[in-house]
Every structure is written in structure tokens, then in C-alpha cells.
Amino acid sequence: MTAKHITVRELSLWYGSFRALDNVTFDVENGEILALIGPSGCGKSTLIRCMNRMNDSPTTRIQGGLTVAGYDVPNPATDVLALRRDVGMVFQRPNPLPLSIRDNVLFGVRLHAPATPRDQQEALLQSAFEDVGLWDDVKDRLDDDAESLSLEGRQKLCIARLLPLKPKVLLMDEPCSALDPDGIGAVEDLMDTLRGRYTQVVVTHNMQQARRISDRCAFMLLGQLVELSDTDQLFTTPNDERTARYIEGRYG
């Protein structure tokens, strides 16, 4: 049986009195790409932010079970720093640190493993950039400001920044929403390259993108998980009428 990298059991979350997630249950298998689709405000981003405790606040309450990469995520005793090392996240807009291209990618190594020898750091740096297809573009300007990169380059940099720590799960919240068509294609190609090596959960409003990149796809509505199945099945023969209406453009 394929290992489960993420297990979600009757997960609910409240922001104050507002219930943003309502008894969500599903699994994500090791190495797969799962896409989350649904109208704005349906709970997609809230759900993946639960997976590395990005929703923590005094007004947030969570109930149910959530295990990600071996971590009991809601447990107050969970080491959140270690969780975020193993469960990396990429946001809608690229958010490089105000540092050089080199220092952006090595930031996590220096934080979590400061004794790593310099030559090993450089090897990790090159490997990360090769994995995201940026090495040839940046190898001669590693000391330049990260903001000097194109928008596509900055998003790839943000993904590269996660890789030296060898994360088990990558969470991507609308990673292509700020990119032009060429940039979207490049990031989608990157996701495909990382398939099988990392478990990826991707939030997207672009249904064609979900269909292109994911192994399985989940449709969410009003904080509930309506349907989850193999991507081809969900888009061609959905089991729930609400899924069919959304895919056909008759919802939100």
C-alpha cells in the first residue's frame, strides 16, 4: 500500500465564530500532486495553511485530526519550526528575502543546520537551482539581489529555497496567479519534474491547470470537501452534481 504523507480526519477550523472548514477528511499519498479547486472563500487556502500551522492565531480554533509528514499538526507540543522545515510553502506572489540570490537559497540551511560545511552548502545551492531550472540563469550572479530576477525567476527561487532542507511536502497556494503564460508553463513543468520526489498540494483557481498538473483533484465548497478523485475522472465523470456545475462554469 502506498504511504500516506498527509491524513486529514474530520478537520474543522473556526476563525472566531466563522467556520471555515467543516469536517474535512481525505488522504494524500507519498509523491502525488493533489490539486484543490473551488470558488473563492471555499476553504482551499485555509486547508493547506493548516498543514504547516500558518493559521495559528488567538482567534483560530481547530478540531479533528491532521498528520503531515509524520507530524501531529494540531498538537500544541508539535515543533512548529521543524514542521515548517519538512512542510514548505510557496505563496501566490513570490516573496524572496531582501538578500542575495545565494543567501535566499541558503537561508534555511544556515538556520536549521548552521554547521553545514561551506562546500556542502554550495553543492546544495547548485542542486536546488538545477532542480528548478535556474542554475544557468543565476550561476554567474549569485551575489545579486534576489529582486533582480524576473517574476517567474523569483517564484522558482522561492521553491528552490525550500529544497536544500529536503522537505517531504510542498504546499503551493496559487503559485502561478501572478505569472504570464510563459511563467505558468515553466512553473507547471517544474511541478511535474518534482512529481514523485515530493508530495505536492496545490491550490488553484485555474481548472485547466489543475487538470494538467494533478494526479488527483479535490473540489471544495463552503468549507466542505465535496469530492476527491483521480483528476481525469473528476473532470469527465464527477460523482456530485455540485462538482459538475462548478466545472461547467455554473458555480461562483
PEJOKA-V274429 format. One record per pair of residues at least 24 apart in sequence whose ideal C-beta (glycine too) atoms are under 10 Angstrom apart, sorted by sequence separation. I is the first residue (numbers start at 1). J is the second residue. D is the distance in Angstrom with one decimal. If there is no record, write none. Layout:
BEGIN
i:I j:J d:D
i:I j:J d:D
END
This chain:
BEGIN
i:3 j:27 d:10.0
i:4 j:28 d:6.9
i:5 j:29 d:6.7
i:6 j:30 d:9.3
i:19 j:43 d:9.4
i:50 j:74 d:8.1
i:56 j:80 d:7.6
i:84 j:108 d:9.4
i:101 j:125 d:9.3
i:105 j:129 d:7.0
i:132 j:156 d:4.4
i:152 j:176 d:9.3
i:154 j:178 d:9.3
i:155 j:179 d:6.6
i:170 j:194 d:7.0
i:188 j:212 d:6.2
i:189 j:213 d:9.4
i:210 j:234 d:8.8
i:211 j:235 d:5.4
i:219 j:243 d:4.6
i:221 j:245 d:9.8
i:2 j:27 d:9.4
i:4 j:29 d:6.1
i:5 j:30 d:4.8
i:20 j:45 d:9.5
i:21 j:46 d:5.9
i:53 j:78 d:7.6
i:131 j:156 d:9.5
i:132 j:157 d:7.7
i:134 j:159 d:9.3
i:135 j:160 d:9.3
i:154 j:179 d:9.9
i:175 j:200 d:9.8
i:184 j:209 d:7.2
i:188 j:213 d:5.4
i:210 j:235 d:8.2
i:211 j:236 d:9.8
i:218 j:243 d:9.7
i:219 j:244 d:9.7
i:221 j:246 d:7.4
i:3 j:29 d:7.0
i:4 j:30 d:7.2
i:5 j:31 d:7.8
i:6 j:32 d:9.8
i:20 j:46 d:4.6
i:21 j:47 d:6.2
i:24 j:50 d:9.1
i:54 j:80 d:9.7
i:85 j:111 d:8.7
i:132 j:158 d:9.3
i:134 j:160 d:6.4
i:152 j:178 d:9.3
i:176 j:202 d:9.1
i:177 j:203 d:9.5
i:187 j:213 d:9.3
i:217 j:243 d:9.5
i:220 j:246 d:9.6
i:2 j:29 d:4.6
i:3 j:30 d:4.3
i:5 j:32 d:8.3
i:20 j:47 d:8.6
i:53 j:80 d:5.1
i:85 j:112 d:5.5
i:102 j:129 d:9.7
i:105 j:132 d:9.6
i:129 j:156 d:8.5
i:132 j:159 d:5.4
i:133 j:160 d:9.4
i:151 j:178 d:6.1
i:152 j:179 d:5.7
i:156 j:183 d:9.0
i:170 j:197 d:9.7
i:175 j:202 d:7.0
i:177 j:204 d:8.1
i:185 j:212 d:9.6
i:207 j:234 d:9.9
i:208 j:235 d:9.5
i:219 j:246 d:6.2
i:1 j:29 d:9.3
i:2 j:30 d:6.1
i:3 j:31 d:8.7
i:6 j:34 d:8.3
i:52 j:80 d:8.0
i:53 j:81 d:10.0
i:84 j:112 d:9.8
i:85 j:113 d:9.5
i:101 j:129 d:8.7
i:128 j:156 d:9.9
i:129 j:157 d:8.5
i:131 j:159 d:8.3
i:132 j:160 d:4.5
i:151 j:179 d:6.1
i:152 j:180 d:7.7
i:155 j:183 d:7.2
i:159 j:187 d:8.0
i:170 j:198 d:4.9
i:171 j:199 d:9.5
i:172 j:200 d:6.5
i:173 j:201 d:9.2
i:174 j:202 d:8.5
i:175 j:203 d:8.5
i:176 j:204 d:7.3
i:177 j:205 d:7.3
i:184 j:212 d:9.8
i:207 j:235 d:7.6
i:219 j:247 d:8.0
i:2 j:31 d:8.2
i:5 j:34 d:9.9
i:20 j:49 d:10.0
i:21 j:50 d:7.4
i:105 j:134 d:9.5
i:128 j:157 d:9.3
i:131 j:160 d:6.9
i:132 j:161 d:9.5
i:150 j:179 d:9.5
i:151 j:180 d:7.8
i:154 j:183 d:9.9
i:155 j:184 d:10.0
i:169 j:198 d:6.8
i:170 j:199 d:7.2
i:171 j:200 d:7.9
i:172 j:201 d:7.1
i:173 j:202 d:8.3
i:174 j:203 d:5.7
i:175 j:204 d:8.1
i:176 j:205 d:9.8
i:177 j:206 d:8.2
i:2 j:32 d:8.3
i:13 j:43 d:8.1
i:20 j:50 d:9.6
i:53 j:83 d:6.2
i:54 j:84 d:8.4
i:81 j:111 d:8.6
i:82 j:112 d:8.4
i:130 j:160 d:9.1
i:132 j:162 d:9.8
i:150 j:180 d:9.6
i:152 j:182 d:7.1
i:153 j:183 d:8.8
i:156 j:186 d:7.3
i:160 j:190 d:9.5
i:168 j:198 d:7.2
i:169 j:199 d:4.7
i:170 j:200 d:4.9
i:171 j:201 d:5.3
i:172 j:202 d:4.5
i:173 j:203 d:4.8
i:174 j:204 d:6.2
i:176 j:206 d:7.1
i:217 j:247 d:9.9
i:221 j:251 d:7.6
i:15 j:46 d:8.2
i:52 j:83 d:5.6
i:53 j:84 d:7.4
i:81 j:112 d:7.9
i:128 j:159 d:8.6
i:129 j:160 d:5.6
i:132 j:163 d:7.5
i:152 j:183 d:3.5
i:155 j:186 d:8.7
i:156 j:187 d:7.0
i:159 j:190 d:6.6
i:163 j:194 d:8.7
i:166 j:197 d:9.9
i:167 j:198 d:6.7
i:168 j:199 d:6.5
i:169 j:200 d:7.6
i:170 j:201 d:7.6
i:171 j:202 d:8.2
i:172 j:203 d:6.9
i:173 j:204 d:9.0
i:174 j:205 d:6.8
i:221 j:252 d:8.4
i:51 j:83 d:8.7
i:52 j:84 d:5.0
i:128 j:160 d:4.3
i:131 j:163 d:5.7
i:150 j:182 d:9.8
i:151 j:183 d:6.3
i:152 j:184 d:8.6
i:155 j:187 d:6.0
i:159 j:191 d:8.9
i:166 j:198 d:9.3
i:167 j:199 d:9.2
i:169 j:201 d:7.1
i:170 j:202 d:8.6
i:171 j:203 d:8.2
i:172 j:204 d:8.3
i:174 j:206 d:8.6
i:177 j:209 d:9.9
i:219 j:251 d:9.5
i:13 j:46 d:6.1
i:52 j:85 d:9.5
i:54 j:87 d:9.8
i:101 j:134 d:8.8
i:105 j:138 d:9.2
i:127 j:160 d:9.3
i:128 j:161 d:7.5
i:130 j:163 d:9.8
i:131 j:164 d:9.9
i:150 j:183 d:7.7
i:152 j:185 d:9.4
i:153 j:186 d:9.2
i:176 j:209 d:6.6
i:13 j:47 d:8.2
i:21 j:55 d:9.6
i:52 j:86 d:8.6
i:53 j:87 d:8.9
i:128 j:162 d:8.2
i:129 j:163 d:9.0
i:152 j:186 d:5.6
i:156 j:190 d:6.6
i:163 j:197 d:9.5
i:175 j:209 d:9.7
i:20 j:55 d:8.6
i:52 j:87 d:4.2
i:54 j:89 d:6.8
i:125 j:160 d:8.6
i:128 j:163 d:4.2
i:152 j:187 d:7.1
i:155 j:190 d:9.1
i:159 j:194 d:8.2
i:163 j:198 d:8.5
i:174 j:209 d:9.8
i:11 j:47 d:7.7
i:13 j:49 d:9.2
i:51 j:87 d:5.9
i:52 j:88 d:7.8
i:101 j:137 d:9.6
i:102 j:138 d:8.5
i:106 j:142 d:9.8
i:127 j:163 d:7.4
i:128 j:164 d:5.3
i:162 j:198 d:8.9
i:211 j:247 d:9.5
i:13 j:50 d:6.3
i:52 j:89 d:5.8
i:54 j:91 d:9.6
i:101 j:138 d:5.3
i:105 j:142 d:8.8
i:127 j:164 d:7.5
i:128 j:165 d:9.6
i:176 j:213 d:9.6
i:210 j:247 d:9.9
i:51 j:89 d:8.3
i:101 j:139 d:9.7
i:104 j:142 d:9.8
i:125 j:163 d:9.8
i:152 j:190 d:10.0
i:8 j:47 d:7.9
i:11 j:50 d:6.9
i:25 j:64 d:8.2
i:30 j:69 d:9.7
i:48 j:87 d:9.6
i:102 j:141 d:9.4
i:103 j:142 d:8.8
i:124 j:163 d:8.0
i:125 j:164 d:7.1
i:159 j:198 d:9.9
i:207 j:246 d:8.3
i:15 j:55 d:8.2
i:20 j:60 d:8.9
i:23 j:63 d:9.0
i:24 j:64 d:7.7
i:25 j:65 d:8.7
i:27 j:67 d:9.7
i:28 j:68 d:8.6
i:49 j:89 d:7.9
i:101 j:141 d:6.7
i:102 j:142 d:4.0
i:103 j:143 d:8.6
i:124 j:164 d:4.0
i:207 j:247 d:6.5
i:16 j:57 d:9.7
i:18 j:59 d:9.6
i:21 j:62 d:8.2
i:23 j:64 d:7.2
i:48 j:89 d:7.6
i:100 j:141 d:9.1
i:101 j:142 d:5.2
i:102 j:143 d:6.3
i:104 j:145 d:9.6
i:105 j:146 d:9.1
i:123 j:164 d:9.3
i:124 j:165 d:8.9
i:172 j:213 d:9.8
i:6 j:48 d:9.8
i:8 j:50 d:8.4
i:13 j:55 d:6.6
i:15 j:57 d:8.1
i:16 j:58 d:9.9
i:17 j:59 d:9.4
i:19 j:61 d:9.5
i:20 j:62 d:10.0
i:21 j:63 d:9.2
i:24 j:66 d:9.2
i:100 j:142 d:6.7
i:101 j:143 d:7.4
i:102 j:144 d:8.9
i:103 j:145 d:9.9
i:104 j:146 d:4.8
i:124 j:166 d:9.2
i:207 j:249 d:9.1
i:8 j:51 d:8.6
i:16 j:59 d:4.9
i:21 j:64 d:8.4
i:100 j:143 d:5.0
i:101 j:144 d:5.7
i:103 j:146 d:8.1
i:121 j:164 d:8.0
i:15 j:59 d:6.2
i:16 j:60 d:8.2
i:17 j:61 d:9.8
i:19 j:63 d:10.0
i:100 j:144 d:6.4
i:101 j:145 d:7.7
i:102 j:146 d:9.1
i:120 j:164 d:9.6
i:6 j:51 d:6.8
i:14 j:59 d:8.4
i:15 j:60 d:5.9
i:16 j:61 d:8.6
i:100 j:145 d:6.4
i:101 j:146 d:5.1
i:104 j:149 d:9.6
i:14 j:60 d:7.0
i:15 j:61 d:8.5
i:45 j:91 d:9.5
i:99 j:145 d:7.8
i:100 j:146 d:6.6
i:101 j:147 d:9.6
i:13 j:60 d:6.7
i:14 j:61 d:4.6
i:45 j:92 d:8.9
i:98 j:145 d:7.8
i:99 j:146 d:6.3
i:101 j:148 d:7.8
i:13 j:61 d:7.1
i:14 j:62 d:7.9
i:98 j:146 d:7.8
i:99 j:147 d:9.8
i:100 j:148 d:9.5
i:101 j:149 d:7.0
i:116 j:164 d:8.8
i:12 j:61 d:8.5
i:13 j:62 d:4.9
i:14 j:63 d:8.1
i:96 j:145 d:8.7
i:97 j:146 d:6.8
i:98 j:147 d:7.6
i:12 j:62 d:7.2
i:13 j:63 d:7.6
i:96 j:146 d:3.8
i:97 j:147 d:9.9
i:104 j:154 d:9.3
i:11 j:62 d:7.3
i:12 j:63 d:4.7
i:13 j:64 d:8.5
i:95 j:146 d:9.9
i:96 j:147 d:6.6
i:113 j:164 d:8.8
i:11 j:63 d:7.4
i:12 j:64 d:5.6
i:94 j:146 d:8.9
i:96 j:148 d:9.9
i:101 j:153 d:9.0
i:105 j:157 d:7.1
i:109 j:161 d:9.8
i:112 j:164 d:9.3
i:113 j:165 d:8.1
i:134 j:186 d:9.8
i:10 j:63 d:7.8
i:11 j:64 d:3.9
i:13 j:66 d:9.7
i:94 j:147 d:9.4
i:96 j:149 d:7.5
i:101 j:154 d:9.7
i:104 j:157 d:5.9
i:105 j:158 d:9.7
i:108 j:161 d:6.5
i:112 j:165 d:6.2
i:133 j:186 d:7.1
i:10 j:64 d:4.3
i:11 j:65 d:6.9
i:104 j:158 d:8.2
i:107 j:161 d:6.7
i:108 j:162 d:7.3
i:110 j:164 d:9.9
i:111 j:165 d:9.1
i:132 j:186 d:9.2
i:133 j:187 d:9.9
i:9 j:64 d:5.7
i:10 j:65 d:6.8
i:11 j:66 d:5.6
i:94 j:149 d:8.3
i:105 j:160 d:5.3
i:106 j:161 d:8.7
i:108 j:163 d:9.2
i:109 j:164 d:5.0
i:132 j:187 d:9.1
i:8 j:64 d:7.6
i:9 j:65 d:3.6
i:10 j:66 d:9.9
i:94 j:150 d:9.6
i:101 j:157 d:6.8
i:104 j:160 d:8.1
i:105 j:161 d:5.2
i:108 j:164 d:6.3
i:109 j:165 d:6.9
i:133 j:189 d:7.6
i:134 j:190 d:9.5
i:8 j:65 d:7.1
i:9 j:66 d:7.4
i:94 j:151 d:6.5
i:96 j:153 d:9.4
i:104 j:161 d:5.5
i:105 j:162 d:9.2
i:107 j:164 d:9.3
i:108 j:165 d:4.9
i:132 j:189 d:10.0
i:133 j:190 d:6.4
i:7 j:65 d:6.9
i:8 j:66 d:5.6
i:9 j:67 d:8.4
i:93 j:151 d:8.5
i:94 j:152 d:8.6
i:96 j:154 d:5.3
i:103 j:161 d:10.0
i:105 j:163 d:8.1
i:106 j:164 d:7.0
i:107 j:165 d:10.0
i:132 j:190 d:5.6
i:7 j:66 d:7.4
i:8 j:67 d:8.2
i:94 j:153 d:8.4
i:95 j:154 d:8.2
i:96 j:155 d:9.2
i:101 j:160 d:9.3
i:105 j:164 d:6.5
i:108 j:167 d:9.3
i:131 j:190 d:8.1
i:6 j:66 d:8.0
i:7 j:67 d:4.7
i:8 j:68 d:8.8
i:94 j:154 d:3.5
i:95 j:155 d:9.3
i:97 j:157 d:9.6
i:133 j:193 d:7.7
i:6 j:67 d:7.1
i:7 j:68 d:8.2
i:13 j:74 d:9.6
i:93 j:154 d:8.7
i:94 j:155 d:4.4
i:96 j:157 d:5.5
i:97 j:158 d:9.5
i:132 j:193 d:8.2
i:5 j:67 d:9.0
i:6 j:68 d:5.1
i:11 j:73 d:9.5
i:93 j:155 d:8.3
i:94 j:156 d:8.5
i:95 j:157 d:9.8
i:96 j:158 d:6.3
i:131 j:193 d:7.1
i:132 j:194 d:8.6
i:4 j:67 d:8.1
i:5 j:68 d:7.2
i:6 j:69 d:7.7
i:11 j:74 d:8.6
i:92 j:155 d:9.6
i:94 j:157 d:7.0
i:95 j:158 d:6.3
i:131 j:194 d:7.2
i:5 j:69 d:6.0
i:91 j:155 d:9.2
i:94 j:158 d:5.2
i:97 j:161 d:8.1
i:5 j:70 d:8.7
i:8 j:73 d:9.5
i:90 j:155 d:7.2
i:93 j:158 d:9.4
i:94 j:159 d:9.4
i:96 j:161 d:7.7
i:90 j:156 d:9.7
i:95 j:161 d:9.6
i:131 j:197 d:8.6
i:6 j:73 d:9.4
i:91 j:158 d:7.6
i:131 j:198 d:9.9
i:90 j:158 d:5.3
i:89 j:158 d:9.2
i:90 j:159 d:5.7
i:88 j:158 d:9.2
i:88 j:159 d:8.2
i:90 j:161 d:9.0
i:90 j:162 d:7.4
i:88 j:161 d:8.1
i:89 j:162 d:8.0
i:88 j:162 d:3.5
i:87 j:162 d:9.4
i:88 j:163 d:8.2
i:86 j:162 d:10.0
i:85 j:162 d:9.1
i:88 j:165 d:7.3
i:84 j:162 d:9.7
i:88 j:166 d:10.0
i:89 j:167 d:9.5
i:86 j:165 d:7.6
i:88 j:167 d:4.3
i:85 j:165 d:5.2
i:86 j:166 d:8.2
i:87 j:167 d:6.3
i:88 j:168 d:9.1
i:89 j:169 d:9.2
i:90 j:170 d:6.9
i:91 j:171 d:9.4
i:92 j:172 d:9.4
i:6 j:87 d:9.0
i:84 j:165 d:9.4
i:85 j:166 d:8.9
i:86 j:167 d:5.3
i:87 j:168 d:6.9
i:88 j:169 d:7.3
i:89 j:170 d:7.7
i:90 j:171 d:7.1
i:91 j:172 d:8.5
i:92 j:173 d:5.9
i:93 j:174 d:8.9
i:94 j:175 d:8.9
i:5 j:87 d:9.4
i:85 j:167 d:6.9
i:86 j:168 d:5.0
i:87 j:169 d:4.6
i:88 j:170 d:5.4
i:89 j:171 d:4.4
i:90 j:172 d:4.7
i:91 j:173 d:5.5
i:92 j:174 d:4.2
i:93 j:175 d:9.6
i:84 j:167 d:9.0
i:85 j:168 d:9.6
i:86 j:169 d:6.9
i:87 j:170 d:8.1
i:88 j:171 d:6.9
i:89 j:172 d:7.6
i:90 j:173 d:7.0
i:91 j:174 d:7.8
i:92 j:175 d:7.3
i:87 j:171 d:6.5
i:88 j:172 d:9.3
i:89 j:173 d:7.0
i:90 j:174 d:9.2
i:91 j:175 d:7.7
i:92 j:176 d:8.8
i:93 j:177 d:7.8
i:94 j:178 d:7.2
i:90 j:175 d:5.0
i:92 j:177 d:4.9
i:93 j:178 d:5.0
i:94 j:179 d:9.1
i:83 j:169 d:9.8
i:89 j:175 d:9.9
i:91 j:177 d:9.6
i:92 j:178 d:6.3
i:93 j:179 d:9.8
i:91 j:178 d:9.6
i:71 j:168 d:9.5
i:90 j:187 d:9.1
i:69 j:167 d:7.9
i:70 j:168 d:7.8
i:71 j:169 d:9.8
i:69 j:168 d:3.9
i:68 j:168 d:8.2
i:69 j:169 d:5.2
i:68 j:169 d:6.0
i:68 j:171 d:9.1
i:88 j:198 d:8.7
i:90 j:200 d:9.7
i:92 j:203 d:8.9
i:87 j:199 d:9.2
i:89 j:201 d:9.7
i:90 j:202 d:9.2
i:87 j:201 d:9.5
i:52 j:167 d:9.8
i:52 j:169 d:8.2
i:54 j:171 d:8.6
i:51 j:169 d:7.1
i:52 j:171 d:6.5
i:54 j:173 d:9.2
i:51 j:171 d:5.8
i:48 j:169 d:9.7
i:50 j:171 d:9.9
i:49 j:171 d:7.9
i:48 j:171 d:4.7
i:47 j:171 d:9.7
i:48 j:172 d:8.0
i:49 j:173 d:7.6
i:48 j:173 d:6.1
i:45 j:171 d:9.8
i:45 j:173 d:5.3
i:44 j:173 d:8.1
i:45 j:174 d:7.8
i:44 j:174 d:8.9
i:69 j:199 d:7.9
i:68 j:199 d:9.0
i:68 j:201 d:9.3
i:36 j:172 d:9.9
i:31 j:168 d:9.9
i:33 j:170 d:9.3
i:35 j:172 d:9.5
i:36 j:173 d:9.4
i:30 j:168 d:8.4
i:30 j:169 d:9.5
i:33 j:172 d:9.3
i:28 j:169 d:8.0
i:51 j:201 d:7.0
i:48 j:201 d:5.5
i:47 j:201 d:8.4
i:48 j:202 d:8.6
i:49 j:203 d:9.6
i:48 j:203 d:5.9
i:35 j:191 d:10.0
i:47 j:203 d:8.1
i:44 j:201 d:9.7
i:46 j:203 d:9.8
i:33 j:191 d:6.4
i:44 j:202 d:9.7
i:45 j:203 d:5.6
i:33 j:192 d:8.2
i:44 j:203 d:4.5
i:44 j:204 d:8.5
i:33 j:194 d:8.5
i:44 j:205 d:8.7
i:6 j:168 d:9.6
i:33 j:195 d:5.8
i:5 j:168 d:6.3
i:6 j:169 d:6.8
i:31 j:194 d:9.3
i:32 j:195 d:7.7
i:33 j:196 d:9.2
i:5 j:169 d:5.9
i:31 j:195 d:6.9
i:32 j:196 d:8.2
i:6 j:171 d:9.8
i:31 j:196 d:4.3
i:33 j:198 d:9.1
i:34 j:199 d:8.1
i:35 j:200 d:9.0
i:36 j:201 d:6.9
i:37 j:202 d:9.6
i:38 j:203 d:9.1
i:40 j:205 d:7.4
i:30 j:196 d:8.8
i:31 j:197 d:6.8
i:32 j:198 d:9.8
i:33 j:199 d:8.1
i:34 j:200 d:7.2
i:35 j:201 d:8.1
i:36 j:202 d:7.0
i:37 j:203 d:8.2
i:38 j:204 d:9.9
i:39 j:205 d:8.4
i:31 j:198 d:7.2
i:32 j:199 d:6.3
i:33 j:200 d:4.5
i:34 j:201 d:5.1
i:35 j:202 d:5.0
i:36 j:203 d:4.9
i:37 j:204 d:6.4
i:38 j:205 d:8.6
i:30 j:198 d:9.4
i:31 j:199 d:5.9
i:32 j:200 d:7.5
i:33 j:201 d:7.9
i:34 j:202 d:7.1
i:35 j:203 d:7.8
i:36 j:204 d:7.4
i:37 j:205 d:7.4
i:30 j:199 d:5.9
i:31 j:200 d:8.7
i:32 j:201 d:9.2
i:33 j:202 d:6.4
i:34 j:203 d:10.0
i:35 j:204 d:5.9
i:37 j:206 d:8.5
i:29 j:199 d:7.4
i:37 j:207 d:5.9
i:28 j:199 d:5.9
i:35 j:206 d:9.4
i:47 j:218 d:9.0
i:28 j:200 d:8.9
i:35 j:207 d:8.9
i:37 j:209 d:9.3
i:28 j:201 d:6.3
i:37 j:210 d:5.2
i:47 j:220 d:7.3
i:35 j:209 d:7.7
i:36 j:210 d:8.2
i:37 j:211 d:9.4
i:44 j:218 d:8.6
i:46 j:220 d:9.5
i:35 j:210 d:3.8
i:44 j:219 d:9.7
i:34 j:210 d:9.6
i:35 j:211 d:8.2
i:44 j:220 d:5.5
i:47 j:223 d:8.9
i:33 j:210 d:9.5
i:35 j:212 d:9.4
i:37 j:214 d:9.1
i:42 j:219 d:8.6
i:43 j:220 d:5.3
i:46 j:223 d:7.9
i:35 j:213 d:6.7
i:36 j:214 d:9.1
i:42 j:220 d:4.4
i:43 j:221 d:8.4
i:47 j:225 d:8.4
i:35 j:214 d:3.6
i:41 j:220 d:9.9
i:42 j:221 d:5.3
i:43 j:222 d:7.6
i:44 j:223 d:9.9
i:33 j:213 d:5.8
i:34 j:214 d:6.2
i:35 j:215 d:8.7
i:37 j:217 d:6.2
i:38 j:218 d:8.2
i:39 j:219 d:9.8
i:41 j:221 d:9.8
i:42 j:222 d:6.3
i:43 j:223 d:4.3
i:33 j:214 d:4.8
i:34 j:215 d:7.0
i:35 j:216 d:7.6
i:36 j:217 d:7.8
i:37 j:218 d:7.2
i:38 j:219 d:5.6
i:39 j:220 d:8.6
i:41 j:222 d:8.3
i:42 j:223 d:6.9
i:43 j:224 d:7.6
i:32 j:214 d:8.2
i:33 j:215 d:5.2
i:34 j:216 d:5.3
i:35 j:217 d:4.6
i:36 j:218 d:5.2
i:37 j:219 d:5.6
i:38 j:220 d:3.8
i:39 j:221 d:7.0
i:41 j:223 d:8.9
i:42 j:224 d:8.3
i:43 j:225 d:8.5
i:32 j:215 d:4.4
i:33 j:216 d:7.9
i:34 j:217 d:7.3
i:35 j:218 d:7.1
i:36 j:219 d:8.2
i:37 j:220 d:7.3
i:38 j:221 d:5.6
i:39 j:222 d:8.9
i:42 j:225 d:9.7
i:31 j:215 d:8.8
i:32 j:216 d:6.5
i:33 j:217 d:9.4
i:34 j:218 d:6.5
i:35 j:219 d:9.6
i:36 j:220 d:6.2
i:37 j:221 d:10.0
i:38 j:222 d:8.9
i:42 j:226 d:9.1
i:38 j:223 d:9.8
i:29 j:215 d:8.2
i:38 j:224 d:9.5
i:28 j:215 d:9.7
i:29 j:216 d:8.3
i:38 j:225 d:9.2
i:28 j:216 d:8.2
i:38 j:226 d:7.8
i:27 j:216 d:9.9
i:36 j:225 d:8.9
i:26 j:216 d:9.2
i:28 j:218 d:9.5
i:26 j:218 d:6.6
i:36 j:228 d:9.2
i:5 j:198 d:9.2
i:6 j:199 d:6.8
i:5 j:199 d:4.1
i:24 j:218 d:9.2
i:34 j:228 d:8.0
i:4 j:199 d:9.4
i:5 j:200 d:9.9
i:6 j:201 d:7.2
i:3 j:199 d:9.5
i:5 j:201 d:9.4
i:24 j:220 d:8.0
i:35 j:231 d:7.1
i:34 j:231 d:9.2
i:37 j:234 d:8.7
i:22 j:220 d:9.9
i:33 j:231 d:8.9
i:37 j:235 d:9.8
i:21 j:220 d:9.0
i:22 j:221 d:9.9
i:24 j:223 d:7.8
i:26 j:225 d:6.0
i:35 j:234 d:9.3
i:22 j:222 d:7.3
i:23 j:223 d:8.8
i:24 j:224 d:7.0
i:25 j:225 d:7.0
i:28 j:228 d:9.6
i:22 j:223 d:4.2
i:23 j:224 d:7.2
i:24 j:225 d:4.7
i:27 j:228 d:9.1
i:20 j:222 d:9.6
i:21 j:223 d:4.9
i:22 j:224 d:4.8
i:23 j:225 d:8.5
i:26 j:228 d:5.3
i:19 j:222 d:9.3
i:20 j:223 d:5.4
i:21 j:224 d:8.1
i:22 j:225 d:8.7
i:25 j:228 d:9.4
i:19 j:223 d:6.1
i:21 j:225 d:8.9
i:24 j:228 d:9.9
i:38 j:242 d:9.7
i:42 j:246 d:9.5
i:18 j:223 d:9.2
i:38 j:243 d:9.4
i:37 j:243 d:9.1
i:39 j:246 d:7.1
i:38 j:246 d:6.9
i:14 j:223 d:9.9
i:37 j:246 d:7.5
i:42 j:251 d:9.8
i:13 j:223 d:8.2
i:37 j:247 d:8.5
i:42 j:252 d:8.0
i:12 j:223 d:8.1
i:41 j:252 d:8.5
i:39 j:251 d:6.1
i:40 j:252 d:7.0
i:38 j:251 d:8.6
i:39 j:252 d:3.1
i:11 j:225 d:9.2
i:38 j:252 d:8.0
i:8 j:225 d:8.4
END
